[in-house]
């Protein structure tokens, strides 16, 4: 499953294994998107505090997770 629509539909499947696999795939996609957007935000000059607020986490959490990659 690679299409986002397919994943979203599969996440709501009555087949638990299909739903769980889709949930994992969506989580991985969300993590990659978050990392990409944090890098974009840092390149555009946003502070760690601004990024943390946008992600609804602490400044320390976002800095710890992404400082070496941003």
N, CA, C and O atoms as CSV, one atom per row, in Angstrom:
chain,resi,resn,atom,element,x,y,z
A,1,UNK,N,N,0.845,-1.182,0.000
A,1,UNK,CA,C,0.000,0.000,0.000
A,1,UNK,C,C,0.884,1.237,0.000
A,1,UNK,O,O,1.673,1.443,0.923
A,2,UNK,N,N,0.755,2.053,-1.025
A,2,UNK,CA,C,1.560,3.266,-1.064
A,2,UNK,C,C,0.716,4.517,-1.246
A,2,UNK,O,O,1.147,5.605,-0.866
A,3,UNK,N,N,-0.451,4.392,-1.807
A,3,UNK,CA,C,-1.310,5.544,-2.007
A,3,UNK,C,C,-1.922,5.967,-0.676
A,3,UNK,O,O,-2.435,5.133,0.070
A,4,UNK,N,N,-1.869,7.270,-0.379
A,4,UNK,CA,C,-2.365,7.769,0.901
A,4,UNK,C,C,-3.848,7.475,1.073
A,4,UNK,O,O,-4.289,7.132,2.170
A,5,UNK,N,N,-4.606,7.604,0.020
A,5,UNK,CA,C,-6.044,7.302,0.117
A,5,UNK,C,C,-6.274,5.835,0.465
A,5,UNK,O,O,-7.124,5.507,1.293
A,6,UNK,N,N,-5.509,4.964,-0.175
A,6,UNK,CA,C,-5.631,3.541,0.126
A,6,UNK,C,C,-5.277,3.265,1.580
A,6,UNK,O,O,-5.940,2.476,2.253
A,7,UNK,N,N,-4.223,3.925,2.059
A,7,UNK,CA,C,-3.821,3.742,3.452
A,7,UNK,C,C,-4.905,4.218,4.413
A,7,UNK,O,O,-5.202,3.555,5.406
A,8,UNK,N,N,-5.486,5.365,4.109
A,8,UNK,CA,C,-6.535,5.901,4.974
A,8,UNK,C,C,-7.741,4.961,5.000
A,8,UNK,O,O,-8.321,4.719,6.058
A,9,UNK,N,N,-8.109,4.442,3.853
A,9,UNK,CA,C,-9.223,3.500,3.797
A,9,UNK,C,C,-8.881,2.216,4.544
A,9,UNK,O,O,-9.706,1.678,5.283
A,10,UNK,N,N,-7.666,1.734,4.346
A,10,UNK,CA,C,-7.248,0.497,5.000
A,10,UNK,C,C,-7.182,0.660,6.514
A,10,UNK,O,O,-7.447,-0.288,7.253
A,11,UNK,N,N,-6.831,1.853,6.979
A,11,UNK,CA,C,-6.756,2.096,8.423
A,11,UNK,C,C,-8.112,1.917,9.085
A,11,UNK,O,O,-8.183,1.610,10.275
A,12,UNK,N,N,-9.173,2.104,8.340
A,12,UNK,CA,C,-10.520,1.919,8.866
A,12,UNK,C,C,-11.117,0.554,8.560
A,12,UNK,O,O,-12.312,0.332,8.753
A,13,UNK,N,N,-10.285,-0.348,8.087
A,13,UNK,CA,C,-10.764,-1.676,7.706
A,13,UNK,C,C,-11.304,-2.462,8.902
A,13,UNK,O,O,-10.834,-2.303,10.028
A,14,UNK,N,N,-12.277,-3.293,8.642
A,14,UNK,CA,C,-12.775,-4.179,9.697
A,14,UNK,C,C,-11.820,-5.352,9.920
A,14,UNK,O,O,-11.917,-6.055,10.926
A,15,UNK,N,N,-10.902,-5.559,8.982
A,15,UNK,CA,C,-9.850,-6.566,9.156
A,15,UNK,C,C,-8.752,-5.926,10.001
A,15,UNK,O,O,-8.059,-5.020,9.538
A,16,UNK,N,N,-8.595,-6.389,11.221
A,16,UNK,CA,C,-7.668,-5.767,12.165
A,16,UNK,C,C,-6.234,-5.735,11.653
A,16,UNK,O,O,-5.546,-4.731,11.838
A,17,UNK,N,N,-5.767,-6.798,11.019
A,17,UNK,CA,C,-4.388,-6.810,10.525
A,17,UNK,C,C,-4.179,-5.785,9.415
A,17,UNK,O,O,-3.142,-5.122,9.373
A,18,UNK,N,N,-5.131,-5.652,8.537
A,18,UNK,CA,C,-5.058,-4.638,7.482
A,18,UNK,C,C,-5.030,-3.255,8.111
A,18,UNK,O,O,-4.223,-2.409,7.726
A,19,UNK,N,N,-5.900,-3.026,9.067
A,19,UNK,CA,C,-5.958,-1.729,9.737
A,19,UNK,C,C,-4.679,-1.402,10.476
A,19,UNK,O,O,-4.200,-0.270,10.419
A,20,UNK,N,N,-4.121,-2.375,11.168
A,20,UNK,CA,C,-2.879,-2.143,11.908
A,20,UNK,C,C,-1.707,-1.857,10.984
A,20,UNK,O,O,-0.909,-0.960,11.256
A,21,UNK,N,N,-1.592,-2.606,9.899
A,21,UNK,CA,C,-0.506,-2.363,8.933
A,21,UNK,C,C,-0.630,-0.971,8.320
A,21,UNK,O,O,0.366,-0.269,8.149
A,22,UNK,N,N,-1.834,-0.587,7.996
A,22,UNK,CA,C,-2.053,0.744,7.432
A,22,UNK,C,C,-1.722,1.826,8.453
A,22,UNK,O,O,-1.162,2.864,8.099
A,23,UNK,N,N,-2.061,1.592,9.699
A,23,UNK,CA,C,-1.759,2.547,10.765
A,23,UNK,C,C,-0.257,2.751,10.892
A,23,UNK,O,O,0.205,3.882,11.043
A,24,UNK,N,N,0.501,1.674,10.832
A,24,UNK,CA,C,1.964,1.765,10.895
A,24,UNK,C,C,2.494,2.557,9.704
A,24,UNK,O,O,3.350,3.427,9.868
A,25,UNK,N,N,1.997,2.265,8.522
A,25,UNK,CA,C,2.454,2.972,7.323
A,25,UNK,C,C,2.131,4.464,7.403
A,25,UNK,O,O,2.948,5.298,7.013
A,26,UNK,N,N,0.948,4.802,7.906
A,26,UNK,CA,C,0.577,6.211,8.051
A,26,UNK,C,C,1.449,6.908,9.092
A,26,UNK,O,O,1.831,8.063,8.902
A,27,UNK,N,N,1.767,6.221,10.191
A,27,UNK,CA,C,2.634,6.798,11.217
A,27,UNK,C,C,4.018,7.093,10.638
A,27,UNK,O,O,4.582,8.159,10.881
A,28,UNK,N,N,4.557,6.154,9.880
A,28,UNK,CA,C,5.875,6.359,9.260
A,28,UNK,C,C,5.846,7.523,8.282
A,28,UNK,O,O,6.784,8.319,8.232
A,29,UNK,N,N,4.787,7.625,7.516
A,29,UNK,CA,C,4.643,8.739,6.585
A,29,UNK,C,C,4.578,10.059,7.336
A,29,UNK,O,O,5.233,11.027,6.948
A,30,UNK,N,N,3.803,10.107,8.394
A,30,UNK,CA,C,3.685,11.330,9.192
A,30,UNK,C,C,5.029,11.724,9.793
A,30,UNK,O,O,5.361,12.909,9.835
A,31,UNK,N,N,5.795,10.760,10.251
A,31,UNK,CA,C,7.113,11.050,10.818
A,31,UNK,C,C,8.048,11.637,9.769
A,31,UNK,O,O,8.784,12.584,10.047
A,32,UNK,N,N,8.018,11.077,8.562
A,32,UNK,CA,C,8.863,11.615,7.476
A,32,UNK,C,C,8.431,13.026,7.098
A,32,UNK,O,O,9.271,13.898,6.876
A,33,UNK,N,N,7.123,13.248,7.025
A,33,UNK,CA,C,6.622,14.581,6.692
A,33,UNK,C,C,6.993,15.600,7.762
A,33,UNK,O,O,7.356,16.732,7.444
A,34,UNK,N,N,6.904,15.204,9.025
A,34,UNK,CA,C,7.264,16.107,10.113
A,34,UNK,C,C,8.734,16.483,10.019
A,34,UNK,O,O,9.081,17.658,10.147
A,35,UNK,N,N,9.596,15.510,9.800
A,35,UNK,CA,C,11.026,15.789,9.684
A,35,UNK,C,C,11.305,16.743,8.523
A,35,UNK,O,O,12.083,17.686,8.662
A,36,UNK,N,N,10.679,16.500,7.400
A,36,UNK,CA,C,10.837,17.371,6.232
A,36,UNK,C,C,10.412,18.798,6.552
A,36,UNK,O,O,11.114,19.748,6.206
A,37,UNK,N,N,9.272,18.952,7.206
A,37,UNK,CA,C,8.766,20.286,7.501
A,37,UNK,C,C,9.582,20.996,8.576
A,37,UNK,O,O,9.701,22.221,8.555
A,38,UNK,N,N,10.142,20.242,9.511
A,38,UNK,CA,C,11.027,20.860,10.495
A,38,UNK,C,C,12.273,21.397,9.788
A,38,UNK,O,O,12.710,22.515,10.061
A,39,UNK,N,N,12.837,20.610,8.889
A,39,UNK,CA,C,14.004,21.097,8.120
A,39,UNK,C,C,13.639,22.345,7.321
A,39,UNK,O,O,14.396,23.315,7.300
A,40,UNK,N,N,12.480,22.321,6.666
A,40,UNK,CA,C,12.029,23.491,5.902
A,40,UNK,C,C,11.880,24.709,6.812
A,40,UNK,O,O,12.295,25.815,6.466
A,41,UNK,N,N,11.288,24.488,7.967
A,41,UNK,CA,C,11.077,25.592,8.912
A,41,UNK,C,C,12.411,26.189,9.355
A,41,UNK,O,O,12.552,27.411,9.413
A,42,UNK,N,N,13.378,25.349,9.664
A,42,UNK,CA,C,14.683,25.852,10.090
A,42,UNK,C,C,15.371,26.609,8.952
A,42,UNK,O,O,15.988,27.647,9.187
A,43,UNK,N,N,15.274,26.107,7.742
A,43,UNK,CA,C,15.861,26.809,6.580
A,43,UNK,C,C,15.204,28.172,6.371
A,43,UNK,O,O,15.848,29.109,5.898
A,44,UNK,N,N,13.932,28.280,6.721
A,44,UNK,CA,C,13.213,29.537,6.567
A,44,UNK,C,C,13.388,30.449,7.765
A,44,UNK,O,O,12.800,31.529,7.815
A,45,UNK,N,N,14.190,30.027,8.729
A,45,UNK,CA,C,14.528,30.882,9.849
A,45,UNK,C,C,13.636,30.786,11.069
A,45,UNK,O,O,13.771,31.598,11.984
A,46,UNK,N,N,12.731,29.826,11.117
A,46,UNK,CA,C,11.887,29.680,12.298
A,46,UNK,C,C,12.726,29.185,13.468
A,46,UNK,O,O,13.654,28.395,13.296
A,47,UNK,N,N,12.388,29.657,14.644
A,47,UNK,CA,C,13.090,29.238,15.855
A,47,UNK,C,C,12.577,27.871,16.292
A,47,UNK,O,O,11.518,27.416,15.860
A,48,UNK,N,N,13.356,27.231,17.160
A,48,UNK,CA,C,12.911,25.961,17.730
A,48,UNK,C,C,11.616,26.159,18.498
A,48,UNK,O,O,10.756,25.278,18.494
A,49,UNK,N,N,11.463,27.293,19.152
A,49,UNK,CA,C,10.247,27.574,19.904
A,49,UNK,C,C,9.040,27.656,18.972
A,49,UNK,O,O,7.985,27.101,19.281
A,50,UNK,N,N,9.177,28.334,17.848
A,50,UNK,CA,C,8.073,28.446,16.889
A,50,UNK,C,C,7.677,27.077,16.337
A,50,UNK,O,O,6.496,26.758,16.203
A,51,UNK,N,N,8.685,26.286,16.024
A,51,UNK,CA,C,8.423,24.937,15.503
A,51,UNK,C,C,7.728,24.100,16.564
A,51,UNK,O,O,6.758,23.400,16.272
A,52,UNK,N,N,8.219,24.170,17.793
A,52,UNK,CA,C,7.624,23.404,18.889
A,52,UNK,C,C,6.163,23.779,19.083
A,52,UNK,O,O,5.315,22.906,19.270
A,53,UNK,N,N,5.867,25.059,19.039
A,53,UNK,CA,C,4.483,25.500,19.199
A,53,UNK,C,C,3.601,24.972,18.073
A,53,UNK,O,O,2.465,24.560,18.310
A,54,UNK,N,N,4.123,24.983,16.847
A,54,UNK,CA,C,3.349,24.478,15.712
A,54,UNK,C,C,3.080,22.982,15.843
A,54,UNK,O,O,2.035,22.492,15.416
A,55,UNK,N,N,4.028,22.261,16.436
A,55,UNK,CA,C,3.891,20.814,16.604
A,55,UNK,C,C,3.228,20.427,17.918
A,55,UNK,O,O,2.968,19.250,18.168
A,56,UNK,N,N,2.958,21.417,18.752
A,56,UNK,CA,C,2.325,21.196,20.053
A,56,UNK,C,C,3.166,20.283,20.945
A,56,UNK,O,O,2.661,19.363,21.587
A,57,UNK,N,N,4.470,20.573,20.960
A,57,UNK,CA,C,5.414,19.874,21.837
A,57,UNK,C,C,6.315,20.916,22.478
A,57,UNK,O,O,6.242,22.100,22.149
A,58,UNK,N,N,7.164,20.471,23.395
A,58,UNK,CA,C,8.089,21.419,24.017
A,58,UNK,C,C,9.251,21.731,23.087
A,58,UNK,O,O,9.585,20.951,22.195
A,59,UNK,N,N,9.857,22.886,23.316
A,59,UNK,CA,C,11.038,23.283,22.555
A,59,UNK,C,C,12.134,22.232,22.720
A,59,UNK,O,O,12.810,21.871,21.757
A,60,UNK,N,N,12.301,21.751,23.941
A,60,UNK,CA,C,13.336,20.763,24.208
A,60,UNK,C,C,13.088,19.469,23.425
A,60,UNK,O,O,14.026,18.867,22.904
A,61,UNK,N,N,11.840,19.050,23.346
A,61,UNK,CA,C,11.516,17.805,22.640
A,61,UNK,C,C,11.829,17.909,21.156
A,61,UNK,O,O,12.423,16.999,20.578
A,62,UNK,N,N,11.430,19.011,20.542
A,62,UNK,CA,C,11.665,19.150,19.107
A,62,UNK,C,C,13.156,19.342,18.822
A,62,UNK,O,O,13.670,18.824,17.831
A,63,UNK,N,N,13.837,20.071,19.673
A,63,UNK,CA,C,15.273,20.282,19.470
A,63,UNK,C,C,16.017,18.953,19.615
A,63,UNK,O,O,16.886,18.637,18.801
A,64,UNK,N,N,15.688,18.193,20.622
A,64,UNK,CA,C,16.349,16.899,20.855
A,64,UNK,C,C,16.137,15.956,19.669
A,64,UNK,O,O,17.052,15.241,19.262
A,65,UNK,N,N,14.921,15.965,19.123
A,65,UNK,CA,C,14.582,15.039,18.042
A,65,UNK,C,C,15.196,15.438,16.710
A,65,UNK,O,O,15.568,14.571,15.918
A,66,UNK,N,N,15.309,16.754,16.446
A,66,UNK,CA,C,15.674,17.185,15.095
A,66,UNK,C,C,16.934,18.043,14.982
A,66,UNK,O,O,17.347,18.342,13.862
A,67,UNK,N,N,17.551,18.443,16.059
A,67,UNK,CA,C,18.665,19.396,15.975
A,67,UNK,C,C,19.799,18.906,15.074
A,67,UNK,O,O,20.380,19.704,14.338
A,68,UNK,N,N,20.116,17.653,15.113
A,68,UNK,CA,C,21.242,17.188,14.304
A,68,UNK,C,C,20.913,17.071,12.826
A,68,UNK,O,O,21.820,17.045,11.994
A,69,UNK,N,N,19.619,16.999,12.483
A,69,UNK,CA,C,19.206,16.840,11.089
A,69,UNK,C,C,18.762,18.136,10.429
A,69,UNK,O,O,18.570,18.180,9.214
A,70,UNK,N,N,18.600,19.184,11.216
A,70,UNK,CA,C,18.061,20.428,10.662
A,70,UNK,C,C,19.157,21.379,10.238
A,70,UNK,O,O,18.870,22.473,9.751
